[in-house]
Each structure stands twice: as structure tokens, then as C-alpha cells.
């Protein structure tokens, strides 16, 4: 894998980590204590859109002081998962290409 491919994987992972981290936060910390799956998914989709717009600190639901959240740990975990997935896929594909090239070389010999 070349440096250009690695930087491309890092850039795509950084771009995708914001909404994915917001979605992860929304699923884990839903606003209401009711374990309603539809409500949790709707809240998670809302947080996926709002989190990148507010730089990882979503707004409070009420006016005035309240508990503020820091979603950067969720974003970091999402970044590492995306980057690990891309690197695993790239490594697996390069091994398959190497096996195919070796089989082609042996069949031509």
C-alpha cells in the first residue's frame, strides 16, 4: 500500500467519523429513558446530522445551563473503526491480487 492510498483512507475516515460518532452517541445516550428503538434511531440520526455542525459538542435540548456532552471520544472510536476497516480490506485485496498474479505466472511457465 502506498502513501497516497493511506492518506486517502485517513481522509475518508476523518470525514465519515463525525456523523458516525454522532450516530453512536445518539444510540447510546438517547434523550428519553424509554427504551423505544424507533425513538433511539431517530435521535441517533438527528445527532449524526447535528454533531459535525457543532464541532463535536451537540447543543443542549433546554435553554440555559445544562449538561453538555463531548462527542470527541465517539468520533475517535469511529475514526479508528473506519480506518481499521479500510486497512483490513486493502490488505485482504492485496493478498488476493498477489495470489492471482502468482497463479497466472505459474500457469504461463
VENZI-V123249 format. One line per field, one symbol per residue. ss: DSSP state (H for helix, E for strand, L for the rest). A space follows every 50 residues. Layout:
ss = ???
//
This chain:
ss = LLHHHHHHHHHHHHHHHHHHHHHHHHHHLLLLLLLLHHHHHHHHHHHHHH HHHLLLLLLLLLLLLLLLLLLHHHHHHHHHHHHHHHHHHHHHHHHHHHHH HHHHHHHHL
//
